[in-house]
């Protein structure tokens, strides 16, 4: 369950009038300070809650990560060692160094950030549209282009933009509001569901299940995105005075939209980002939805991160609190997913699993938290790739 065109500014030429005074020489423009990430090595007793967590509960998630990253030189040794281990605390202490993740601007250091939650929702749908199932979930449209900027400019390796061709130019792809008037999605419908708000939150979660009218259940998984930036509709409602920031949970947003049906589309269109899906069959022994690392997510032990600052696959120790609570939530998790809204240093999104209880916890989670990156001993930190 990631997207922008570069902008180039033209330099202004300042003309000075000659008078009876000597003008001061032009001053160089002040460049804004871009925060960067620091990784501060700490002892294990400097990791809040490390001794209290049942770290073996994360072992299956760690082995899943190794399936994706073991061939990388940084991870070969530790993933090979994992094959003969039972996932004890001693294994991690012997093979990893914990690094406190800190945001700095050169003067101020911040070691905490926003921790939210997500889950795999269950929607009700049909293979055919009807009055009961009027909202379509779409596969990627044929005119959506993905441009790998590194193919054009090596210094932009790893960055990409999405757009469409208009004449001889590539322009930004349609926003959510613009797509409603376009024919490009015709024939791209996967299924139809019964609720537009549920469909919207499915895009935010990135994956979910749809129970069809014939009794079967399928998984709808992230396939692509329109390249537009993610905008929080909760923030939109707060900015328009409809609720306070503390009230802006998924549950409160649902209640507000239900009470103001005439403004539903206005609020949904406040987020120009659109997610497109693919259909997956669910096996009887379903291991769970797959994240950006392409391995199954583990409830309570998988974390969506910004991969600029936390490499996918890496263990992370998370110290935060339970949703809407001061009760500590401190555990070893694995960076196995990303998200359009998960941007920044110490920004995390905890996967709660599937079903109503997971949805309730995920919808209410908006806590402050700290993170420690666990990195293989003797392996250089990936600073050059993260800044």
N, C-alpha and C positions, 0 to 999 in steps of 0.2 A: 504494500500500500504505500513529482519530485521535479527549474523550469523558467528563463527570462531572456530577453534580448538585451545586449549591452548598449549603453548609451554613451555617446561621445559629445563632450561639451566643446563649444567654440570659445577660444580665448577672446576677451574684450580688449580693445585698444583704447586707452584713456588719453584724451587730448587735454592738455593744460593750456589755458589762456595766459598770455604774458601780460603782466601788469606791473604795478609798482612794488610787487613783493616777489620773493623767490619761492616757488612752490616746493613742497617737500617731495622727495623722490617717491615714486609709487612703492607701496609696501607689498611684499609677496602675500598672496592669499593664504589664509589660515586653513590648513587641511584638517578635516574632521578626524578624530582619533578612532580608529577601528579596533574594537576589543579583540584580544587574542587569547589563546588558551595556554595555560600552564599546567604541567603535570608534575606535582610535588610528591616525591617518594616519601612514604611514611612507614612506620613500623606497623605490624598487624594490630597492635593494641591501640593504634591511632585511627582505626576504622570503626566507626560507631556501630556497635551491635554485632561485630564479627563473631565474637565468642558465643553469642546467644542464638545465632541462626542455625537451623537444621540444614546445613549446606548440602547434605546428601540428597535432599529433595530437588536440588537443581542439577543433579548428575545426568539425568536423562536429557535435559535441555542442553547441557554442555556437550554430551556425545553427539547430539543432533548438529550442533555447531561444527564439531570436528568433521562431520560428513561433508560439510561444504568448504572448510578451510584447511584441512589437513595437508593438502598438496602444496600450500603456500610455505615458502622457506621459514617464515616467522613462526609457523605453527606445527611443523612436521614433528619436531622432537616431543613437544608436550602432548600432542594428540596421539602419538605412538605410545607414550608412557601411559596414557589414559586407558589403553586397551587392557592393561594388566592391573588396573586399580579399581577400587570399589567406591571411589568418590568421597573420600574422607576429607576433613578439614586439613589434615596433614598433607594431603596431595597438593592442595592449592598453595599452602604455605611453602612447600618445597619447590614448587615449579613456577610461582608467580611473585611479582613485586606489586604491591598496591600503590597507586598514584592518585592522590587527591586531585580532582579536576577543578581548576580555578579559572575564572574569567578575569582578565586584567586589562587596564588601559595604560599601564605604566605607572599609575599613581594609586589607584584603588583596586583591590582584589575582592572578588565576590565568589564564594564557594557554594552557592545554592542557586536553585532555579525552580521552575514550575514543573510539577509532576502531575500528569493527568492519567486517565485510564480509558481503555477501550475494550471491546468485547466482540463476539460473533453473534449478531442478532438473528432472530428467526422472523421472517416475513411470510405472509400468505399471498399466494399468487396463482396465475393461470397461464396456460400457453396461448390463450386467446384473449383479446381485450373485451371488456364488457363494462356495464355500469358499475358492477361490483369491483372490477379490476381495471381501473382506467390509466394507471401510471406505468409507463414502460421503463425497463432497465435495458441499457444499450451496450452493444459491442462497439469497439472503436470505429469511427467513420472512415471511409476509404480516402478522404481528402486530407486527413490529419497527417502532417509531416513531422518527423523527428530529425533534427539536424545535430549531428555530433560535432561540436565546435572544434574539438581536438583534431578532427580530420582536416580542418581548414587552417587552424592556428595551433601548433603543438603546445604553446603555453597555456591553452585553454583545455587541455586534456581532462576528460572526466566531466566536462560541462556540456549541456545540451539545451536546445530550445525546441519548442513545438510551434507549429504554425500551419499556414495553408498558402497555396499559390493564388495570387491575384494579379492577372496579367503576367508581367515578367518579374514580379516581386514576391517575396515571402513575407507575409504579414501575420500578426498574431491571430490565433484561432478564435472562433466565436466564443463569447462569454455565455454563461448560463441563460441570461435573458435573451441574447441574440439567437441562441440555438432553437428556441421555441418557434421561430418564424422561418426556419431553414428546412430544406428537404433532404439534407445530407444524412439524416438518421433513419430515413425511410428504409425499411428492410433490415435494419440493424437491431431490431427489438429481440431480446433474449426471452423475457417473460414480462407479464404485466402484474403489478401488485396493487393492493387495495388502499394504500395510504402514501401520499406524497411526502409527508414528513418522515415516515419510516424509510422511504427510499432515499431521502436526503441524508439521514443519519447512517444509512448503509454506505453511502459514499464516504462519509467521514471515517467510519470504521475500516473500510477498505475490503472487507469480506463479510459474508453472511450466508445464512441458509434460507431457502425459500421452499415452503411446503405447498405443493401444487394441489389442485382440486382432485386429481386422481389418487391422492394419498402418498405419492412419492415426494421425497425431499432431495433437492439439489443444492450444491454450493455455488454461490456467485462470488468470484474472486476478482481482485483488481487486475486490469489488463493494461490500462493507459489513462492518460489525463490530458485535458485540453491545453495545458501550458499556462493557464491563467493563475494568478496568485490566490492562495486560500485566504478567505476573509471569514472571520467568526460571525455567525448570525447572532450569537449571544452578545458579542460586543456591539453589533449594530443596534440591538434592542436597548442595551445600556446607554449608548450614545444618544438615542432618541427618547430617553427618559421613560422607557416602558418597564424597566426593572433595574435593580441595583446590581453591581458587579457580584456581590455575594449570592444573589438569587439566580445568576445566569447558569443554571445547570440544565442538562438535557431534559430533565423532568419538567422544570419550570418553562422551558422554551416550548415543549409540547403543549403544556396547559395554556400558554399565552396564545399560540396559534389556534388551538381549538376554540378559544374565546373570541378570536378575531379572524374568522375564516376569509373575510374580504381582503385582508392584508397578507394572506399566506404567501402568495407569489412574490409580492414586494420583498418580504423578508428573505425568502429562499434565494431570490436573485441578488441579494446583497453579497452573496458569495459567488463570484464569477467562475470559480473553479468547478469543473465537472469531471467526474470519474467514470470511465468506461470499464466494462466487465467482460469476463469470460465465464463460461459454465464449466463446472467440474462435477463429476459423479462422486457420490459419497460411498465409500466401501463400508462393509459391515464392521470391520475393525478400524474405524476411522481414527487416525492419529491427531486430527485437528487441522485447522486452516494453516496454510503456509504464509510466511512473511516474506520480506524482501530478500532474506538470505536463502529462500527456496527450501526451507526445512519447516516441519510442523512447529507451530507455536505451543508453548506449554503454559497452562493457566497459572498465573501468579509468579512465573519464573522467566517469562519472555518480556523484553522491553523494546519499544520503538525508540530510536535515537536519531540525532542528526549525525550522519556518517562523516561529516567534515571534522567532527571532534571525537567521536567514539567509533572505532572500526567495527564493522559488522562481524559478528561471530564472537567478539570478545566477552569474557565475563566482566560484570560490573557489580559492585556492591552498592545497593541503594539504601539510603537512610531517609525515610520520610515518615508520614503518619497516615493512619487509616482515613478513608473518606469522611470529611466533615467531622474530624475527631483529632484529639491530641494524642491518641494512643499510638505508640511507635509502630512503624512498619519498616523493619530492617531485614533485608535478605539479599542473598546472592542471586542475581538474575543474568540473563544472557542477551546481548544486543543482537536481536534477530529480525528487526523490522524497522521500517521508516514510515514517514507520513508527511503529507503536505503541510500540516500545521506544526510539525515537530522540527523546529528550527532554533538553533542557538546552543550555547554552552550550558551544560547541566539542565537540558530540557529532555524530559523523558515521558513516555506514555506506557503504562503498565498494562499488559494483557491479562484480563480477568477471566477469560474462558467464554463459555457459551451459556445461553439461557437467561431467564429473567433476573435471577439473583446476581449474576455477573453483570448484567446490564444496569442494575440498580447501583452497584458499587462503582462501576466505570462512570456512570452518568454523574455521580456525586463527587468524584475525585478531582480535586483542584487544590493540591497541597504544595507547600515548599519542600524541597528535598536536596540532599547532597549525593554526589556520586564519586566512587573511586574506580578507576580503570585498573583491572588486573591484567598485567602484561607479562609475557614469558620472560623469565630471568635470562640475562645475557643477550637479549634481543634489543637493538636500538629502538627507542620510541619512534612512532610514525609521525613525528612532528612535521616533517617536510610535506607530508601528504595532507595534513589536517589544517594548515594555515594558508 
